[in-house]
Amino acid sequence: MRSVADYLGRDVAIVDEYVFESGRDIWSEIRSSIETCDIFVFMITRDALKSDWVRDEITYVRRLVDREKVSFLAYILDDTQPTDDDIEPWIQKIILNKFISPRLVARNIKREISNLCLKRHQVNDYHGYLFEGRDNEMARLRTLINHTEQESLRALIVSGLPCSGRKRLLRQVINIHLRPDQDLKYHPIYLKLDADDSLPEVIGILNDYTSLYTRDELIGKLQTKDDMLEAAAHQFNTLMKARERVVIDDNGAIVLRNGHIVDWFVDMLRNADLSSQIHLFVAAKNAITARVGNAMPVVSQRISTLDKDAMRSLLHAYCRLTGTEVRNENEDEYLDAFKGYPDVLYHTVDILKSEGVASAKKYMQGASGIHEHEIGESVARFREEPVSFALLVLLSRFEFISFATLVDIFGEKEETVINILDDFNRAGICEVFGKQCDYYRLVPPVRDYVTRNKLQLPGKYNSRLRSRLLQYVSALETGEDATSDFGTTLMSVKELVKQKGVSRLTDKLLLPTFVLKVIMEEYNAGNYDSVITLARKALYDYHHNNYESQLTPIRYWMCLAMARRNNDDVIKESEQLNHYKCHFVRGFYYSCLKTPDYAKAAGEYKEALRDAFSYERLDGIKAKHQLVVCYQKMGQYDKAVSLARECSDSDPSNAYYLQAYFECLLKSRERDPKIMSGLIDRMRHLHEASSQAVASGMDAQLSYFVYGNYSVAKNTLRIAIENEGDNKIREMLFRILKEITNAANDRQTYDQMRREFV
């Protein structure tokens, strides 16, 4: 116990030899200390259970726990069993686990302190306990679970659209069917996995909860398939013994678009080391096919959004629970805006209660559009608040980050960070996951937006980030055991590569999960040679047995970088990709040649699109846009215009798609001034760094080529060029100016502006 207190620090832990004064009434002082603490930690040993002092303390603290005045944690430090008759039943339910190392116990307590601080500043999670409108789905799942051989069942997968209630349904199954004798308000551990995530992310995040491995031990466990499977089974078995369950929010990492299950998850399902229980609960974006499901030890259920009657019942129930009033005349308007998504309902009512009708309606209007128009607008709003903007940019540097580490790096008060994160959550730009909302990350489209626009972290925050990263990298290189979370370890590896190059990355750190994250950032930064070197090292110098699902995206990004560098090795390397990716990167290669072969590139893009089952919808749109570019370069605008319209309609906030559609209309037989004016207006309302300049260029083209007003076109471009500080964007405006002045036979104006502004 004293060792735990030493790790916590004397300013945090109240222990008799540190705090209690000799000569005073000990029992009075113990009660006073209990009443002033936030967390009571019961270190269970055989001797402690037989102590009259301990029994008196537990009896006294129980009253405070029941009144939610004190949080209660319990750890077993010897061979006492959690079901020991001397341990009161209410304590048996909340024993976390047996912790042998005092350092690990202290680490777990510190995490609980951060969680408690975070929880105290959040709105009560009323809707976390509410469950309406899913009786049929619950009945079907109950039947499937009961009729499946329990000893072989390993996973429960619920698929459906985001915000449709998948995770809530899984939690209800866990509470009612798998933990019937325990707290019905139990929240599982939530993990979020994107398409580029894999088994190492699962193991790494779970280790932040179980603390089974030091950081170096963890990295060692991620080297081979067998090691990873052993570590994963150990993690899940440990959590099962601690009465914890894990729900994975899967955005294409586990259940693939074709309905198949990814290779590493299949091995997990069949892992003989995994105890005979349902360990894996997955809220999946994609649904598994019946053939795949029947061959696996899984139960799966597809759910849809709630119908209007179910949403109405849910609205009434939640309003009663929170004491919020929705006027009868507004009810149908609200229900239409919810579109069957419970999460939109909950957040709307929360905002209605705290901020009023106007704010609630504003939230409803943008609730489903975060992937389209609202990203730039949301970022721009927070840009007006320096501390909020700094935190937003900081979050963009991490795949995910724990609350405690975020506060440590950011350097502001916890309350300040909590309030800003709450604003981010309401705006829909930030996600939380973990058992007690331990981890934060920007939603991927927002993170991409911040990266694409190269938004910079303000000076003092950047200095603090650099300082902390140097500490993390130093600890990583020296093998010092650090208490940072897995997200910070991931960031440290990336930083090590950026600071000291690929050659300094030891074989132990050359893990595909680390390499892929570095490669994606290096590619977006234009460091294509670094991408190729790192990818080749991972693919050909790292000889451990790894999953193809981890290696394929590394090869894909390497091929794109090779295409950028006109490296014809891309033809051979692309043979190992699927049909779509193979022909997409070949098309990209022919487009990037010093003398581009756009006809050949167009043929490759068309071939890529031929197999609709080998690509996601957004990937298909990306290939269509590249095909549009090829047609434009070949002057075949009539061929391109319908494809350009499809791309623009599919992603109205994409400046490249808007500009391409505008140019196709301008130079095709489908020229429509009204549509073109609408595209210019849409461009001006984007919050991309280049959108205003691009809109001015489009406006000048419309003025001259459609309306024949040369004077207006020249003046529009003069103002845009004069006000533009980015050289690349300015050169784009000069290209448009050259096109217009050449058409007007006025090269003198172009030369004059070049001399004036360059």
DODO-398799 format. One record per residue (C-alpha): residue in one letter; x, y, z. Coordinates in steps of 0.05 Angstrom, whole numbers, plus 5000, padded with zeros to 4 digits. Example, Ala and Ser with C-alpha at 12.3 -4.5 7.8 and 13.67 -1.06 7.14 Angstrom:
# DODO-398799
A524649105156/S527349795143/
This chain:
# DODO-398799
M500050005000/R505750485017/S508950344949/V502350514914/A502051164953/D509251324935/Y507651254861/L501351684869/G505052224909/R504052474979/D499853064954/V494752574925/A494351984973/I491952015045/V495751475085/D496351435160/E503851545166/Y503452135118/V497452515144/F494652285211/E497552635272/S499452225332/G495652365396/R489152545362/D482752135360/I484651645304/W477551435287/S475152155284/E481052325239/I479651725194/R472351935184/S474552655170/S479452415117/I474251965085/E469252535081/T474352995046/C476852494995/D474152374925/I476251654917/F476651104970/V481350544951/F480549874987/M486849444982/I484148744995/T488448245031/R486747675079/D489348095138/A485248705117/L478848295113/K479948065185/S481348755211/D476049085255/W478749775234/V477749605161/R470749345172/D468849995208/E471850405152/I468050015098/T461550075136/Y462550825143/V464650935070/R458850515043/R453951065064/L457951585025/V458451124964/D450951024964/R450051784965/E455151844908/K459552284952/V465651824943/S468051374887/F470050674910/L475550244880/A477749554904/Y483949154887/I486248464909/L493548464929/D494347734949/D491247054932/T484447244960/Q478847054913/P473747584890/T468147124915/D471147044985/D465547035037/D469147585077/I468348075018/E461548415020/P457348274958/W456949004936/I464649024936/Q465148364898/K461448684840/I466449244831/I473148904844/L477149104783/N482448564783/K488448284819/F494148774812/I500948504832/S505149124816/P504049734860/R505950164801/L500249874759/V495349984816/A497650714822/R497050804747/N489950544748/I488051004806/K490951604769/R486651434709/E480551404754/I482252084782/S482352374712/N475852014695/L472552284758/C474652994742/L472052914671/K465452604694/R464053164743/H464153674688/Q459653304640/V452153294633/N448852694667/D448552114619/Y441052014624/H440551724555/G445951214572/Y440750834611/L434850924564/F432850374516/E426650434472/G424250164405/R428649544397/D424348994427/N424148584363/E431648614354/M432748434427/A428147834420/R431647594357/L438547664389/R436147294451/T433646724407/L440046694367/I444446694429/N440346164464/H440245714403/T447645764389/E452545294422/Q454945744479/E461745434486/S463645594414/L460446294410/R465746844410/A462747474379/L456347864372/I456048334312/V450648864303/S451049254238/G447549874214/L448450614201/P452351044250/C447951344305/S442550824292/G443350514361/R448149934348/K452450044410/R446450164454/L443349504431/L449849144446/R450249464515/Q443149244530/V444848534510/I450948554556/N447048834614/I440948394611/H443447734583/L450847694600/R451148074666/P444147944695/D446347954768/Q450248604762/D449249354754/L444449504697/K447750184689/Y454349854669/H458150174611/P462749724571/I469649924546/Y468550244478/L473850214423/K473650564355/L477050244295/D477650564226/A479250184163/D486750274172/D486750004243/S488149294262/L489648804318/P495549204347/E490949794361/V486049334398/I491749034440/G494949704453/I488750064477/L486449474520/N493349464552/D491950174576/Y486349854617/T489549214639/S496749444646/L498948734633/Y505148954595/T510249504600/R511049904537/D517149514514/E513748854530/L507649084491/I511749264429/G514948584435/K508148254435/L506248604370/Q511748284329/T508347654301/K501447374290/D502346854345/D504847374395/M499147844379/L493847304386/E496747074452/A496847794478/A489847924454/A487147304487/H490747484551/Q487648184549/F480547934536/N480947374587/T483547864640/L477848344625/M472847784628/K475247584697/A474748304718/R467448294693/E468848784638/R466348754566/V469049084503/V464749394448/I468349564383/D465550124339/D467849854272/N468450324212/G470749784164/A476649494201/I473248834220/V467248734174/L469448914103/R465149214049/N464248544014/G461348244078/H467547844095/I471147874162/V478348124163/D483747594172/W486147784242/F479047784270/V477847094241/D484046844278/M481447174342/L474846814336/R478446154328/N483746294381/A484145684427/D487046124483/L480746534487/S476146294543/S469445994522/Q465046614526/I462647184482/H468547664484/L467748074421/F461948554413/V462148934347/A457949524323/A459549474249/K458449944191/N458149364143/A453948734150/I457048044144/T454147574091/A450046984114/R455046494085/V460846814124/G456746864188/N454546134186/A461845914181/M464046314241/P462646274317/V458646924314/V451647174321/S449947764276/Q444048244271/R442748804220/I438649394247/S435549994213/T433950684239/L427850734285/D421150884253/K417351514271/D412851194323/A418850894360/M422451564357/R416351904385/S416151424445/L423651534455/L422752284452/H417252274505/A421351804550/Y427652214545/C424052874557/R420752574619/L427452324644/T431052984634/G425253444652/T425253774584/E419054044549/V417853984474/R411754364451/N406653934414/E406754384353/N414354274347/E414353524358/D413453304285/E418653814262/Y423653504311/L421852794292/D422852944218/A429653234233/F431852634276/K431152174215/G430751564259/Y437451684294/P437051634370/D443651994382/V441152604344/L434852594388/Y438952564452/H443653124434/T437953564409/V434153494474/D440453604515/I441754254477/L434354454482/K434754374557/S441354744567/E441355264511/G434255344485/V430155234422/A434455654374/S440855264390/A437154594386/K434454754317/K441254984293/Y444254334316/M438753924282/Q439954284216/G447254084215/A446853424252/S447352984190/G452053424150/I458653384186/H461552994127/E459453524078/H458554274087/E459454384162/I466754174171/G469854814148/E464555234182/S465654874249/V473154954244/A472455684226/R468055804287/F473155514334/R478655894298/E475856524329/E477356244398/P484956164404/V485155644459/S479655224427/F483055264359/A489755054390/L486554444422/L483154254356/V489754284318/L493253894374/L488053344369/S489253294294/R496453064309/F494052434344/E490151834320/F487251834390/I489552084458/S487551974530/F484652554569/A490352544620/T495752574566/L491953114528/V491753554590/D499153424602/I501153624532/F496354204525/G498254534590/E491554864606/K487154724666/E483054084664/E476554474669/T478454894609/V480054274568/I473553934589/N469254534569/I472554574501/L471853824488/D464553884507/D463754424453/F467353974403/N462653404419/R456453834410/A459154074344/G460053354322/I467453434305/C470253014362/E469152304385/V470251984453/F471151254470/G473450814527/K469750584589/Q469451274621/C470551694558/D478051604567/Y480251744496/Y478952304447/R479952394373/L477452854318/V472552514270/P476752304209/P473852814159/V475453394207/R482453114220/D483553064145/Y481053784136/V485854054188/T491653664156/R489753844085/N489354594101/K495954554140/L493054914200/Q498755064248/L498954984323/P500155664356/G507055804383/K506855654457/Y502655024447/N507254784392/S513354894437/R510154494492/L508253934444/R515353904417/S518053884488/R513553314508/L514852934444/L522352974456/Q521252664524/Y516952114495/V521951964439/S527751954488/A524051464532/L522551044471/E529751024448/T532650864517/G527450334532/E525150714593/D518350454616/A513451024606/T506451094632/S503851424569/D497951114533/F498350724468/G496251334427/T502351704454/T506851114439/L504251124368/M505651874363/S512651764392/V514551254339/K512151724283/E516152284313/L522351854318/V522051704244/K520952434226/Q526652674270/K531852154255/G529751794192/V527751094174/S534850824185/R534050964260/L527850544265/T529749884298/D526749234274/K522649204337/L519249864320/L518249684246/L511249444260/P506249514203/T501249874248/F506650404264/V509450434193/L502650544161/K501151154204/V507951464188/I507251314114/M500551654108/E503152284142/E509552294101/Y505552204036/N500952784053/A507053204069/G509953054000/N515752634026/Y514952093973/D521951813976/S521151714051/V514651344038/I517950873989/T523950734033/L519750604095/A514650174058/R520049744026/K523449654094/A516849424124/L514948974065/Y521648654050/D526348754110/Y521448594165/H521047834164/H515947694217/N509447364197/N504147914192/Y497147974167/E495948154094/S490648644116/Q496149044150/L501148994093/T496349154035/P495249894053/I502749984061/R503849723991/Y498250163964/W501250803992/M508050583967/C505250503897/L502251203899/A508951483921/M512451093865/A507551383815/R509152083840/R516551933830/N515451613760/N518250963787/D516050403739/D516749893796/V509550083810/I507249623753/K510149003787/E508349213858/S501049363839/E500048643818/Q499348463891/L493648953903/N486248813890/H483148973822/Y481049683838/K487549903873/C491949563821/H488849943763/F487850593802/V495350653819/R497250473747/G492651013721/F495751493771/Y502651293747/Y501051433674/S498052113695/C504352303734/L509552153680/K513752733657/T510152653591/P503452403616/D499751873577/Y492652083593/A489351593545/K492851003578/A491251293647/A483851363629/G483750633607/E486650413674/Y481550833713/K475750543673/E478449843686/A478950003761/L471650193761/R469449563725/D469449133788/A464649493835/F465848993891/S473149153901/Y472449873922/E468550313971/R463750853944/L468551423960/D474251053927/G469950983865/I468551723864/K476051853870/A477351423809/K471751773770/H474852453787/Q481552223761/L478151983698/V474952683692/V481952993697/C484452533641/Y478652733596/Q479953463611/K487253403593/M485353073527/G480153613513/Q474353123517/Y469853553560/D463253273533/K465552583557/A467552853624/V461653283643/S456852743669/L462352423710/A464353093738/R457153233758/E456752563794/C463152713832/S460853413852/D454053163874/S457052603916/D461653083955/P459053803950/S464554063997/N470353803954/A473554403920/Y477053973868/Y470553643846/L467054323842/Q472454633801/A472854033753/Y465254043742/F465454793729/E471054723677/C467354153642/L461054573637/L465055163613/K468254783556/S462854283538/R456354333499/E452554293565/R454755003586/D449455263634/P450855953665/K445855853721/I449055203744/M456055513737/S454056103780/G451355623832/L458055253833/I461855903843/D457256073901/R458355383932/M465855483924/R465656153960/H462055834019/L467255294029/H472355404084/E478255104047/A484455554047/S484155633971/S476555673961/Q475956433955/A481656483904/V478955893864/A472056213864/S474956863838/G478456483781/M471956133763/D468256793766/A473257103718/Q472356523669/L464856583672/S465257343660/Y469557273598/F467956603565/V460456623578/Y458557363583/G464357653542/N466158173595/Y473658223590/S474358833635/V470758493693/A474757853685/K481458233687/N479458643748/T476958023785/L483657673774/R487758293791/I484358353859/A485057603873/I492357573854/E494058203894/N490757923957/E493457203951/G499457033994/D500256303974/N504856233914/K501755593889/I494755893890/R497256533858/E500356123801/M493555793791/L490556483782/F495956683734/R494456063691/I487256293686/L489456993670/K493956733615/E488356323586/I483656923584/T488857433558/N491056953503/A483756863482/A482957623481/N489657713444/D492258153501/R498857843523/Q501158533547/T496358523607/Y498957843629/D506258053625/Q504758703662/M501358333720/R507057833724/R511958403732/E507558753782/F505858183829/V511557673822/
